[in-house]
Amino acid sequence: MKFVSYWHDTAPAFAGAAQGPVSGHYDVAVIGAGFTGLAAARQLARSGAKVVVLEAERVGFGASGRNGGHLNNGLAHSYLGAKAELGKERAIALYHALDDSIDTIKALIAEEGIDCNFRRSGKLKLASKPKHFEAIARNFEALNKECDPETALLSPEDLRSEVGSPFHGAMLSKKSAMMHMGRYVVGLADAAVRHGATIFEGTTVTGHHELNGTHTLQTSRGSVTVANVIMATGAYTTKNFTWFRRRIIAVGSFLIATRPLTNAEAQAVMPGNRTCVNTMNIGNYWRLAPDNRLIFGGRARFSATSDQRSDSKSGEILRDSMERIFPQLKGIDIDYCWGGLVDMTADRYPRAGFHDGLWYAMGYSGHGAQLSTHLGMTIADAILGKADRNPMQNYPWPAVPGHFGKPWFLPLVGQYYKMLDKFQ
């Protein structure tokens, strides 16, 4: 078993990183080379801006290369819950931004010729308990009427041709998709460089100050001056950007990938070949990989640590969950086990905008694979003076009380959600 991301291990290496010291003046510096940062850099460079991307590790190192490979439209919340919290207009705008984000990715892939197995698959939100289906049905009624007519409500009988495990019904979101995340992020980086952006890997931003509208960024390889800075660091935001650290909760998300399944095994497990998520608070999500592996993930443990020891513990929990859902896979070889950090906000809504001289897009709360490309391009367009399409523009983002970077409270949150799953 390999303790590396399947997406990293099965993607080509990015060969376009700049060499030598970091120096000079740029129109825009992007901190972070995941989907958000690279999409912003490409958009800016295509418009003629001089752009530098500063990445502490390597392209796609963080959440962009450590997720489940889903591009799901729809919110982290129920539509009814979002409408109550955000208001109808903003809830619909955010929902449509997630729809648009998948269209954006599809168009970008076609324009840049990125080979990443993109496919409109549809997503199933599967009811784990009968009363969960009642909640799904109420949400579906409002969502289908007010926001997304391309949804369908499926009965337990309908699901027999979709998934090889019994559930109590589901909502099908037909616009959702899937792709190979590693190939996409490398292709996106290649496109950004092709359009003129400069990408430095292995370059940590160690300091920042602004004077008269000019930013100076000190890094582990030198310094640059820039007119604009985009923070695209999510859960990997460093201590020198305290304002963001106090608002982002880094939570571990963990995954396993089986050996490649035979066609018969794949048909027995996922005949519908869609992305899936269940309705438990400590839930799971899964899909088939391009080579027929089952990629199965979840929160597993409420931890802000992702290393081989932590990932291994979580992998055992995930195997147990997978075998409960799919007993036909009991004892199957697990070829990959990995984890990463997800950038959660306290209310699980994303944030994007401008604060104290810095542009930012982050806080995707587990929905970044689909939304990050779109929001990165949205922030780039705002810098270029185009119409601001940001659905979370001017939405309040208070600091998490008592939180200064290390989420000491995660075990308590985990116990709370375990209790909810037991009694709800």
C-alpha positions, -999 to 999 in steps of 0.1 A, spaced: 0 0 0 13 34 -9 8 63 15 6 89 -13 -23 105 -31 -36 84 -60 -39 117 -80 -3 126 -74 10 92 -81 -8 87 -114 -3 122 -129 26 135 -150 52 157 -132 49 195 -137 81 205 -155 74 242 -159 86 256 -125 109 286 -127 145 281 -115 168 305 -97 160 333 -71 127 350 -66 131 387 -76 116 415 -96 83 433 -98 50 418 -108 14 430 -113 0 402 -92 15 376 -69 -6 345 -62 3 326 -30 -6 289 -35 -5 267 -66 -37 248 -63 -68 251 -84 -77 286 -71 -42 301 -75 -35 285 -109 -69 294 -123 -64 330 -112 -29 331 -126 -39 317 -160 -68 342 -162 -46 372 -153 -17 361 -176 -41 356 -206 -52 393 -201 -16 405 -202 -8 408 -165 27 399 -152 20 372 -127 41 352 -103 28 321 -84 46 313 -51 41 277 -39 56 264 -7 57 227 -19 47 217 -55 19 223 -78 -13 206 -65 4 196 -32 -26 206 -10 -63 199 -12 -63 202 -50 -43 170 -51 -58 152 -21 -95 151 -26 -120 125 -37 -121 135 -74 -157 148 -73 -170 179 -91 -204 182 -74 -228 210 -79 -250 218 -49 -241 232 -15 -225 219 16 -259 226 33 -294 219 23 -308 245 0 -335 253 25 -309 258 52 -288 281 30 -319 301 20 -327 306 57 -291 317 65 -280 336 34 -313 348 21 -329 335 -11 -310 357 -35 -275 349 -22 -284 312 -17 -295 309 -54 -264 329 -65 -241 305 -46 -258 274 -59 -256 287 -95 -219 295 -89 -213 259 -82 -232 250 -114 -212 275 -133 -180 262 -118 -184 228 -135 -192 246 -168 -161 267 -163 -139 236 -157 -153 218 -187 -147 248 -210 -111 254 -196 -102 217 -202 -114 219 -238 -97 252 -245 -63 241 -230 -65 205 -242 -61 190 -207 -63 152 -206 -80 145 -172 -109 121 -178 -135 148 -172 -170 133 -174 -205 145 -165 -215 117 -142 -242 131 -119 -241 129 -81 -262 108 -57 -269 121 -23 -279 88 -6 -302 86 24 -286 65 51 -318 64 72 -355 66 63 -359 100 80 -329 113 60 -348 107 29 -377 127 42 -353 157 46 -339 151 12 -374 151 -3 -383 184 14 -351 200 2 -355 186 -33 -390 201 -36 -378 236 -30 -345 232 -49 -361 217 -80 -388 245 -81 -366 275 -73 -331 268 -84 -322 236 -102 -349 217 -123 -321 193 -134 -325 173 -102 -344 141 -96 -357 122 -66 -349 85 -67 -366 58 -47 -348 28 -31 -360 7 -61 -345 33 -85 -311 29 -67 -308 -8 -76 -294 2 -110 -272 29 -94 -253 15 -64 -246 -19 -51 -257 -12 -16 -292 -6 -1 -301 31 7 -334 47 15 -336 69 -16 -315 97 -30 -314 130 -48 -296 130 -82 -278 162 -92 -274 157 -129 -249 185 -136 -222 170 -113 -190 156 -128 -157 138 -120 -121 141 -133 -85 130 -126 -75 158 -102 -37 153 -106 -38 155 -144 -60 185 -142 -39 205 -118 -7 198 -138 -25 208 -170 -38 240 -154 -2 248 -143 11 242 -178 -16 264 -192 -8 292 -168 29 291 -178 20 289 -215 1 321 -211 30 339 -194 27 332 -156 59 324 -136 55 296 -111 80 290 -83 78 257 -64 95 251 -30 90 288 -22 75 297 12 63 332 18 80 343 50 70 379 53 47 405 38 43 443 41 26 470 21 36 506 16 17 531 -6 -1 503 -25 30 482 -32 34 448 -15 67 433 -7 67 395 -3 98 379 13 102 342 5 126 314 12 142 322 -22 143 360 -23 117 387 -25 93 404 -50 73 436 -51 38 434 -65 7 456 -70 -18 429 -60 -17 397 -39 -41 368 -40 -43 344 -11 -51 310 -24 -37 289 5 -68 275 22 -60 251 50 -23 255 43 -22 292 52 9 300 72 12 318 105 22 351 90 -13 356 77 -31 356 110 -64 372 99 -70 342 76 -57 316 100 -83 327 126 -111 322 101 -100 289 85 -104 256 104 -80 230 90 -97 196 91 -82 163 79 -100 144 52 -88 109 43 -91 85 15 -83 50 3 -83 35 -31 -87 -2 -38 -69 -23 -63 -84 -19 -98 -118 -37 -98 -127 -61 -125 -156 -50 -147 -179 -74 -129 -168 -61 -95 -172 -25 -106 -207 -33 -119 -216 -49 -86 -205 -19 -66 -213 11 -88 -234 2 -118 -244 38 -123 -208 51 -121 -217 84 -105 -202 103 -76 -218 94 -43 -221 109 -8 -242 96 21 -262 117 46 -244 108 79 -228 138 97 -195 118 97 -202 107 62 -185 90 33 -181 97 -4 -169 75 -32 -165 70 -69 -148 48 -94 -114 60 -107 -105 60 -144 -88 26 -138 -118 11 -120 -105 15 -84 -130 25 -58 -119 57 -42 -136 59 -8 -132 89 16 -145 106 46 -137 126 77 -128 93 95 -111 111 124 -115 147 135 -78 156 132 -58 185 118 -29 162 111 -22 143 79 9 122 79 16 85 73 7 75 109 -25 96 109 -35 85 74 -29 49 83 -53 51 113 -79 68 92 -74 43 64 -84 14 87 -116 33 97 -124 40 61 -119 3 52 -143 -7 79 -169 19 66 -164 8 30 -169 -29 39 -201 -21 58 -215 -3 28 -201 -28 3 -196 -62 20 -188 -76 -15 -154 -58 -12 -145 -73 22 -108 -81 23 -100 -64 -10 -64 -50 -14 -60 -13 -7 -34 2 -30 -34 38 -18 -41 55 15 -37 93 19 -50 124 36 -50 161 33 -64 192 50 -97 208 41 -103 245 47 -135 248 66 -152 279 78 -174 279 109 -206 282 89 -192 260 60 -198 287 34 -169 297 12 -154 332 13 -138 353 -15 -131 390 -17 -107 417 -6 -94 425 29 -67 448 41 -50 450 8 -52 412 0 -75 394 -24 -85 359 -14 -107 329 -22 -108 300 3 -130 283 29 -145 259 5 -155 235 33 -151 203 12 -166 217 -20 -134 233 -34 -126 208 -62 -155 223 -82 -157 259 -69 -121 268 -66 -113 272 -104 -143 294 -108 -137 316 -78 -100 319 -87 -110 333 -121 -137 355 -105 -111 371 -83 -88 375 -112 -115 393 -132 -122 416 -102 -85 426 -102 -88 432 -140 -117 456 -133 -144 433 -148 -178 428 -133 -176 411 -99 -194 377 -100 -185 367 -65 -216 352 -49 -201 358 -14 -192 394 -19 -193 415 13 -206 385 33 -194 388 70 -165 365 80 -159 367 117 -130 350 134 -137 317 152 -137 325 189 -106 310 206 -91 299 174 -56 311 164 -45 285 139 -45 251 156 -81 237 159 -78 223 195 -116 217 195 -118 192 167 -121 161 190 -150 177 207 -167 184 174 -161 148 164 -178 135 195 -207 158 189 -213 146 153 -209 109 164 -237 115 189 -259 131 162 -253 102 139 -263 78 166 -296 95 174 -307 113 143 
